[in-house]
Amino acid sequence: MTSARTGAAARPRVWIAGGVVPAAVLLLAACTASGRHETPAGASPPPSSRTAARLSGQTLTEQAEAALSAVGSGSLVEAGTERVADGIHTEHLLRVGGRYLLDLVCVGRGGIRVGFTPSGAGTKATVPCDRSVVSQRITPHGHSRNSSVHIDVDGAEGSTGVVSWAVREV
């Protein structure tokens, strides 16, 4: 392409509906609109919000699992870690007359609600997401050798974080 002025260096132009716009203007607008900023030499770029959320969730998970592993004894029946938003909904076939504990810890903000079915298998509780490990006795009832116990843990309104839990026979 040639320049309109004599002796001036040729500048690329881009056709846009209705006319020609210098490419430099288009590039400047694109860089400004993207919201990206250059990172100074030697500095790490900031993580994307998705990466930051994943790292934050990973850190919360590590904290919850570390707190839970520091307590509890006995034979592990089952354990896991879930997001507060997902909750815990699990069912166990436990030996009637056996002694069981549910250990759980919530790391994050807000609190969680714990419930059992049948209701006599454990006590309903509200637990804050403050990294405190809470133990709850589970008492399987029934006329047969084993009893099914359903454990439900749900986040309270607006709560976020991670719940780590373990059912142990003690």
Buried (B, 14 or more C-beta within 10 A) or exposed (E): EEEEEEEEEEEEBEEEEEEEEEEEEBEEEEEEEEEEEEEEEEEEEEEEEEEEEEEBBEEBBBBBBEBBBEEBEBEEBEBEBBBBEEBBEBEBEBEEEBBBBBBBBBBBBBBBBBBBEBEEBBEEBEBBBEBEBBEBEBBBEBEEEEBBBEBBBBBBEEBBBBBBBBBBBE
